[in-house]
Amino acid sequence: MWAMSKQATRQGSRQERRHEDPRRSEEGQRRVVRARPSTTIGLIAVGVLVVVGLVSLIMRQQQTPARSVMYPAIDHIPCQNTEQGGTHFHAHVTIYINGKRTLIPAHVGIAPDGSCLYWLHTHDESGVIHIETPDGVAVTFGNFLDIWGQRFRQLEYPGQFSDPAGWQVSVNGKPFRGDFRRIPLHSHLLITLAYHSPGVKPDTNYDWNGL
Protein backbone atom coordinates (compact mmCIF):
# COMPACT_ATOMS: atom_id res chain seq x y z
CA MET A 1 0.00 0.00 0.00
CA TRP A 2 2.71 2.39 0.96
CA ALA A 3 4.52 1.76 -2.37
CA MET A 4 1.34 2.32 -4.35
CA SER A 5 0.65 5.54 -2.46
CA LYS A 6 4.18 6.77 -3.16
CA GLN A 7 3.83 5.95 -6.86
CA ALA A 8 0.50 7.79 -7.01
CA THR A 9 2.10 10.81 -5.37
CA ARG A 10 4.88 10.84 -7.97
CA GLN A 11 2.39 10.65 -10.82
CA GLY A 12 0.40 13.50 -9.28
CA SER A 13 3.55 15.61 -9.00
CA ARG A 14 4.41 14.94 -12.66
CA GLN A 15 0.93 15.96 -13.73
CA GLU A 16 1.11 19.17 -11.68
CA ARG A 17 4.50 20.02 -13.26
CA ARG A 18 3.08 19.38 -16.72
CA HIS A 19 0.25 21.79 -15.93
CA GLU A 20 2.67 24.37 -14.48
CA ASP A 21 5.24 24.20 -17.30
CA PRO A 22 2.91 25.59 -20.00
CA ARG A 23 1.97 28.44 -17.67
CA ARG A 24 5.65 29.20 -17.00
CA SER A 25 6.36 29.06 -20.75
CA GLU A 26 3.54 31.49 -21.46
CA GLU A 27 4.77 33.91 -18.78
CA GLY A 28 8.31 33.73 -20.20
CA GLN A 29 7.04 34.47 -23.68
CA ARG A 30 5.07 37.44 -22.38
CA ARG A 31 8.23 38.77 -20.70
CA VAL A 32 10.15 38.46 -23.98
CA VAL A 33 7.39 40.23 -25.90
CA ARG A 34 7.34 43.03 -23.31
CA ALA A 35 11.14 43.37 -23.43
CA ARG A 36 11.38 43.59 -27.22
CA PRO A 37 9.75 47.06 -27.59
CA SER A 38 12.05 48.53 -24.91
CA THR A 39 15.12 47.07 -26.62
CA THR A 40 14.02 48.38 -30.02
CA ILE A 41 13.38 51.87 -28.66
CA GLY A 42 16.80 51.87 -27.00
CA LEU A 43 18.54 50.87 -30.22
CA ILE A 44 16.67 53.55 -32.17
CA ALA A 45 17.66 56.20 -29.58
CA VAL A 46 21.33 55.19 -29.78
CA GLY A 47 21.18 55.28 -33.59
CA VAL A 48 19.65 58.77 -33.55
CA LEU A 49 22.35 60.04 -31.18
CA VAL A 50 25.09 58.62 -33.41
CA VAL A 51 23.61 60.25 -36.52
CA VAL A 52 23.21 63.61 -34.76
CA GLY A 53 26.81 63.44 -33.58
CA LEU A 54 28.13 62.69 -37.07
CA VAL A 55 26.08 65.50 -38.63
CA SER A 56 27.28 67.94 -35.98
CA LEU A 57 30.92 66.93 -36.57
CA ILE A 58 30.58 67.34 -40.34
CA MET A 59 28.96 70.77 -39.95
CA ARG A 60 31.74 71.97 -37.62
CA GLN A 61 34.36 70.78 -40.08
CA GLN A 62 32.61 72.57 -42.92
CA GLN A 63 32.25 75.80 -40.91
CA THR A 64 35.87 75.83 -39.75
CA PRO A 65 38.12 77.25 -42.49
CA ALA A 66 41.01 74.98 -43.45
CA ARG A 67 44.54 76.24 -42.80
CA SER A 68 47.16 76.40 -45.53
CA VAL A 69 50.32 74.31 -45.31
CA MET A 70 52.13 76.46 -47.88
CA TYR A 71 51.43 79.63 -45.87
CA PRO A 72 52.03 78.91 -42.17
CA ALA A 73 50.54 81.02 -39.39
CA ILE A 74 52.20 84.36 -38.59
CA ASP A 75 51.83 85.72 -35.05
CA HIS A 76 49.33 82.87 -34.52
CA ILE A 77 47.27 84.23 -37.42
CA PRO A 78 46.51 81.46 -39.94
CA CYS A 79 46.09 81.64 -43.69
CA GLN A 80 42.66 80.09 -44.30
CA ASN A 81 40.83 78.93 -47.40
CA THR A 82 37.78 81.09 -46.64
CA GLU A 83 37.15 84.36 -44.86
CA GLN A 84 37.16 84.11 -41.10
CA GLY A 85 33.74 84.45 -39.51
CA GLY A 86 33.33 86.62 -36.43
CA THR A 87 34.44 90.25 -36.38
CA HIS A 88 34.94 92.09 -39.68
CA PHE A 89 36.16 95.69 -39.74
CA HIS A 90 38.52 98.01 -41.62
CA ALA A 91 41.37 100.41 -40.87
CA HIS A 92 43.15 102.82 -43.21
CA VAL A 93 46.91 103.42 -43.44
CA THR A 94 48.69 106.22 -45.31
CA ILE A 95 52.48 105.98 -45.73
CA TYR A 96 55.00 108.63 -46.79
CA ILE A 97 58.68 107.80 -47.33
CA ASN A 98 61.18 110.56 -48.02
CA GLY A 99 58.36 112.94 -48.83
CA LYS A 100 56.58 110.65 -51.31
CA ARG A 101 53.34 108.75 -50.90
CA THR A 102 53.95 105.00 -50.72
CA LEU A 103 50.98 102.78 -51.49
CA ILE A 104 50.25 99.54 -49.71
CA PRO A 105 49.92 97.01 -52.56
CA ALA A 106 46.84 94.94 -53.22
CA HIS A 107 46.70 91.32 -52.04
CA VAL A 108 49.00 91.67 -49.06
CA GLY A 109 47.91 88.72 -46.91
CA ILE A 110 46.28 86.85 -49.81
CA ALA A 111 48.07 83.89 -51.41
CA PRO A 112 48.96 84.55 -55.09
CA ASP A 113 46.99 81.48 -56.18
CA GLY A 114 44.02 82.57 -54.09
CA SER A 115 44.18 79.41 -51.98
CA CYS A 116 44.08 81.23 -48.64
CA LEU A 117 44.08 84.60 -46.91
CA TYR A 118 45.22 85.87 -43.53
CA TRP A 119 42.93 87.62 -41.08
CA LEU A 120 44.60 90.91 -42.07
CA HIS A 121 44.84 91.59 -45.80
CA THR A 122 44.32 94.13 -48.58
CA HIS A 123 42.23 93.86 -51.73
CA ASP A 124 43.46 96.99 -53.51
CA GLU A 125 45.89 99.93 -53.19
CA SER A 126 43.49 102.19 -51.30
CA GLY A 127 45.32 101.72 -47.99
CA VAL A 128 42.35 99.93 -46.45
CA ILE A 129 43.27 96.91 -44.34
CA HIS A 130 40.54 94.31 -44.05
CA ILE A 131 40.53 92.70 -40.62
CA GLU A 132 38.49 89.52 -40.12
CA THR A 133 39.10 87.81 -36.80
CA PRO A 134 37.30 85.42 -34.46
CA ASP A 135 35.17 87.24 -31.91
CA GLY A 136 37.21 88.66 -29.05
CA VAL A 137 40.62 88.39 -30.78
CA ALA A 138 42.67 91.63 -30.79
CA VAL A 139 45.22 92.43 -33.50
CA THR A 140 47.78 95.19 -33.97
CA PHE A 141 49.36 97.09 -36.84
CA GLY A 142 52.49 95.05 -36.13
CA ASN A 143 50.59 91.87 -37.03
CA PHE A 144 49.85 93.32 -40.45
CA LEU A 145 53.48 94.38 -40.93
CA ASP A 146 54.64 90.87 -40.00
CA ILE A 147 52.31 89.30 -42.56
CA TRP A 148 53.47 91.79 -45.19
CA GLY A 149 57.16 91.51 -44.36
CA GLN A 150 57.44 87.77 -43.75
CA ARG A 151 55.22 86.30 -46.46
CA PHE A 152 54.64 89.10 -48.96
CA ARG A 153 57.89 91.04 -48.91
CA GLN A 154 57.96 90.86 -52.71
CA LEU A 155 54.98 93.25 -52.67
CA GLU A 156 57.18 96.34 -52.17
CA TYR A 157 57.65 95.95 -48.42
CA PRO A 158 59.41 99.13 -47.23
CA GLY A 159 62.75 98.32 -45.62
CA GLN A 160 62.43 101.60 -43.69
CA PHE A 161 60.11 99.84 -41.24
CA SER A 162 63.26 98.42 -39.66
CA ASP A 163 64.19 101.97 -38.57
CA PRO A 164 61.51 102.94 -36.02
CA ALA A 165 63.36 106.13 -35.08
CA GLY A 166 62.85 107.70 -38.51
CA TRP A 167 59.06 107.72 -38.40
CA GLN A 168 56.47 110.23 -37.32
CA VAL A 169 53.14 108.55 -36.61
CA SER A 170 49.62 109.86 -36.15
CA VAL A 171 46.46 107.99 -35.18
CA ASN A 172 43.16 109.63 -36.07
CA GLY A 173 45.04 112.88 -36.66
CA LYS A 174 46.81 112.90 -33.27
CA PRO A 175 50.54 112.21 -32.72
CA PHE A 176 51.32 108.70 -31.54
CA ARG A 177 54.29 108.18 -29.23
CA GLY A 178 55.95 104.82 -28.88
CA ASP A 179 56.24 101.71 -31.02
CA PHE A 180 53.78 102.04 -33.91
CA ARG A 181 53.75 98.27 -34.23
CA ARG A 182 51.74 98.15 -31.02
CA ILE A 183 48.88 100.26 -32.36
CA PRO A 184 45.70 98.22 -31.76
CA LEU A 185 43.52 97.98 -34.84
CA HIS A 186 39.83 98.74 -34.61
CA SER A 187 37.03 99.84 -36.90
CA HIS A 188 37.72 102.96 -39.03
CA LEU A 189 41.08 103.65 -37.45
CA LEU A 190 43.24 106.13 -39.40
CA ILE A 191 47.01 105.67 -39.26
CA THR A 192 49.45 108.08 -40.93
CA LEU A 193 53.14 107.15 -41.08
CA ALA A 194 55.79 109.57 -42.35
CA TYR A 195 59.43 108.53 -42.74
CA HIS A 196 61.76 111.52 -43.02
CA SER A 197 58.83 113.43 -44.47
CA PRO A 198 58.37 116.72 -42.61
CA GLY A 199 55.19 118.70 -43.12
CA VAL A 200 52.94 115.72 -43.78
CA LYS A 201 49.35 116.39 -42.79
CA PRO A 202 47.91 113.38 -40.93
CA ASP A 203 44.59 111.88 -41.99
CA THR A 204 41.57 112.95 -39.98
CA ASN A 205 38.81 111.47 -42.17
CA TYR A 206 38.30 108.94 -44.92
CA ASP A 207 35.43 108.05 -47.23
CA TRP A 208 34.74 104.47 -46.20
CA ASN A 209 32.09 104.09 -48.87
CA GLY A 210 30.00 101.74 -46.79
CA LEU A 211 32.85 99.69 -45.33
FENWOMO-V786870 format. One record per residue. N is the residue number from 1. RES is the residue in one letter. SS is DSSP state (H for helix, E for strand, L for the rest). PHI is phi in whole degrees, -180 to 180 (999 if undefined). OMEGA is omega in radians with two decimals (none if undefined). Layout:
[[N RES SS PHI OMEGA] [N RES SS PHI OMEGA]]
This chain:
[[1 M L 999 -3.11] [2 W H -61 -3.13] [3 A H -66 -3.14] [4 M H -66 3.11] [5 S H -63 -3.13] [6 K H -65 3.14] [7 Q H -66 3.11] [8 A H -63 3.14] [9 T H -63 3.14] [10 R H -63 3.14] [11 Q H -62 3.11] [12 G H -63 -3.14] [13 S H -65 3.13] [14 R H -62 -3.14] [15 Q H -63 3.13] [16 E H -63 -3.13] [17 R H -65 3.12] [18 R H -65 3.09] [19 H H -71 -3.09] [20 E H -76 -3.07] [21 D H -58 3.10] [22 P H -59 3.14] [23 R H -65 3.12] [24 R H -63 3.14] [25 S H -64 3.13] [26 E H -64 3.12] [27 E H -63 3.12] [28 G H -63 3.12] [29 Q H -64 3.12] [30 R H -63 3.11] [31 R H -63 -3.14] [32 V H -63 -3.14] [33 V H -63 3.12] [34 R H -68 -3.08] [35 A H -75 -3.06] [36 R H -61 3.11] [37 P H -59 3.14] [38 S H -64 3.12] [39 T H -64 -3.14] [40 T H -63 3.12] [41 I H -61 3.12] [42 G H -63 3.13] [43 L H -65 3.11] [44 I H -63 3.14] [45 A H -61 3.12] [46 V H -63 3.13] [47 G H -62 3.12] [48 V H -62 -3.14] [49 L H -62 3.12] [50 V H -64 3.14] [51 V H -63 3.12] [52 V H -61 3.12] [53 G H -64 3.13] [54 L H -65 3.12] [55 V H -63 3.13] [56 S H -63 3.13] [57 L H -64 -3.14] [58 I H -64 -3.14] [59 M H -65 3.11] [60 R H -64 3.13] [61 Q H -66 3.13] [62 Q H -72 -3.11] [63 Q H -81 -3.13] [64 T L -88 -3.12] [65 P L -61 3.11] [66 A L -77 -3.13] [67 R E -95 -3.10] [68 S L -81 3.04] [69 V L -84 -3.12] [70 M L -70 -3.13] [71 Y L -122 -3.10] [72 P L -64 3.13] [73 A L -62 3.07] [74 I E -124 -3.07] [75 D L 53 -3.13] [76 H L 67 3.10] [77 I E -102 -3.08] [78 P L -83 2.97] [79 C E -102 -2.98] [80 Q E -113 -3.05] [81 N L -78 3.05] [82 T L -138 3.11] [83 E L -64 -3.12] [84 Q L -76 3.05] [85 G L -75 -3.14] [86 G L 124 -3.12] [87 T E -96 3.14] [88 H E -132 3.13] [89 F E -147 -3.03] [90 H E -138 3.02] [91 A E -130 -3.12] [92 H E -122 -3.11] [93 V E -127 3.04] [94 T E -116 -3.07] [95 I E -124 3.01] [96 Y E -122 3.09] [97 I E -129 -3.13] [98 N L 54 3.07] [99 G L 83 -3.10] [100 K E -116 3.11] [101 R E -68 3.11] [102 T E -116 -3.09] [103 L L -82 2.96] [104 I L -81 -3.07] [105 P L -65 3.00] [106 A L -71 3.01] [107 H L 71 2.91] [108 V L -66 -3.11] [109 G L 89 3.11] [110 I E -122 -3.12] [111 A L -58 -3.12] [112 P L -55 3.13] [113 D L -88 3.11] [114 G L 73 -3.06] [115 S L -75 -3.13] [116 C L -161 3.05] [117 L E -147 3.11] [118 Y E -81 -3.14] [119 W L -60 3.11] [120 L E -113 -3.08] [121 H E -160 3.07] [122 T L -122 3.09] [123 H L -108 -3.11] [124 D L -151 -3.10] [125 E L -101 -3.09] [126 S L -74 -3.05] [127 G L 93 3.13] [128 V E -81 3.04] [129 I E -99 3.08] [130 H E -91 -3.12] [131 I E -118 3.14] [132 E E -130 -3.05] [133 T E -127 2.97] [134 P L -61 -3.14] [135 D L -55 3.06] [136 G L 85 -3.13] [137 V L -96 -3.14] [138 A L -96 3.10] [139 V L -132 -3.10] [140 T E -124 3.07] [141 F H -62 3.10] [142 G H -62 3.08] [143 N H -62 3.11] [144 F H -65 3.13] [145 L H -63 3.11] [146 D H -65 3.10] [147 I H -63 -3.14] [148 W H -64 -3.03] [149 G H -76 -3.07] [150 Q H -90 -3.06] [151 R H -116 -3.06] [152 F L -133 -3.12] [153 R L -61 3.14] [154 Q L -65 3.11] [155 L L -89 2.99] [156 E L 54 3.10] [157 Y L -69 -3.10] [158 P L -71 3.09] [159 G H -66 3.14] [160 Q H -64 3.11] [161 F H -65 3.09] [162 S H -79 3.14] [163 D L -115 -3.07] [164 P H -63 -3.09] [165 A H -73 -3.06] [166 G H -88 -3.03] [167 W E -107 2.90] [168 Q E -112 -2.99] [169 V E -126 3.05] [170 S E -129 3.08] [171 V E -124 -3.07] [172 N L 53 3.08] [173 G L 85 -3.10] [174 K E -111 -3.13] [175 P E -59 3.10] [176 F L -114 3.12] [177 R L -103 3.10] [178 G L 111 -3.08] [179 D L -75 -3.10] [180 F H -68 3.08] [181 R H -66 -3.09] [182 R H -89 3.14] [183 I L -64 3.11] [184 P E -74 -3.12] [185 L L -90 3.04] [186 H L -148 -2.99] [187 S L -60 3.05] [188 H L 62 3.05] [189 L E -74 3.11] [190 L E -115 3.13] [191 I E -117 3.06] [192 T E -120 3.13] [193 L E -120 -3.12] [194 A E -128 -3.13] [195 Y E -105 -3.09] [196 H L 46 -3.11] [197 S L -134 -3.13] [198 P L -67 3.09] [199 G L 82 3.13] [200 V L -72 3.11] [201 K L -90 -3.10] [202 P L -70 3.11] [203 D L -70 3.05] [204 T L -121 3.10] [205 N L -156 -3.14] [206 Y L -156 3.12] [207 D L -82 -3.06] [208 W L -76 3.07] [209 N L 50 3.06] [210 G L 88 3.14] [211 L L -72 none]]
